[in-house]
């Protein structure tokens, strides 16, 4: 924003500020500017902390729900495998209706 200012232009700006506010008022202005910047920085950090907390809690809940869902899917898959084996054992001479994972090729239809 100020990369095009030369030394003479900066000196002129400081001279105008000195003339407008006087030598006694400049330290007060600098102090209030510093305090304002500090408050702004503290408010920004507080907002960042709140956003991080607000994002962290739902992410933890989603991860817990995903692990719970995965556990239920694995349990259901085990039940399906057991039921399939039991049905195949009860029908003599029947071929398995569900191919085992070693028999399937990815991205091909299962007969």
N, C-alpha and C positions, 0 to 999 in steps of 0.2 A: 504494500500500500504506500509506504513512504520510501521505497527504494530509489526513486528518482530525485530525492531532495539532495542538494549539494550542501557544502559547508556554509556558504553565504546565506542560503535560504534558511537553514536551521538557526543561524545567528540572528537573522531578521525576525524570525518567529519568537525567539527568546527575548529580543529587545522589545517587541510589541507587548509580550506578556509582562515584562518588567515595567513598562510604561503604564499599562492598564491597571495592574494590581499593586504595584509598588514593592519595594524590597521587604517590607514587613509582612505582607500578605502571602507571598510566594511559599514560605515554609508551611504555613497553615494549609494552603491549597494542596501542597505535596503530601502532607500528613493525612488529610481527609481523603485524597485520592488513594493513598496506600491502604487506609482502613477499608475503603470501599472495595478495592481489589481483593483484600483478604477475606472480607465477608462473602464476596461473590465466589471465591475459590472454595470456601468452606461450604457454602450452599450447594455448589456443584458436586463436591465430594459426597455430601450427604445424600443428594439425589442419586448419584451413582451407586452408593451402598444400598439404598432402598430398591433400586432397579435390580441389582444383583440378587438381593434377597427375594424379591418378588418373582424372579425367574428361577431361582434355585429350588424353591419349595415345590412348584408344579413339576419340575423336571424329576425331582426325587420321587414324587408320587407316580409319575408316568413310568419310571424305571421299575418301581415296585409292582405296579399293575402289569407291566410287560413280563416280569419274571413270574408273577402269579399265573398269568395267562399261559406262558410257555410250560409251566409245570402241569397245568390242566390239560394242555394239548398232548403232552407226552403221556400222561396217565390215560387219556382217551385212546391214544394210538396203541398203547399196550393192551387195553381192553379189547380193541378191535382185533389185534393180532391173536390174542388168546381165544376170542370167539371164533375167529376164522380157523384156527387150528382145531378147536373142538368140533366145529361143523365138518371139517375135512376128515377128522378121525371117525365121525359117526356115519359117513357115507362111504361105503366100500367101492373102490375102483374109480372114484371121482377125481378129476384133476383139480388142482388148486385154482380157485377163481381169481385170487389176487396174486399177481406176480411178486416175487421177492425183489427187494431193491437191487440185488446183483443181476437180475434178469432184465431190468429196464434200462433203456438208453435215454439219456436226457433229451428233451425236446422232440420226442417221438410219441405218437399216440399208443396207448396201452390197449391191446385187443380185448 
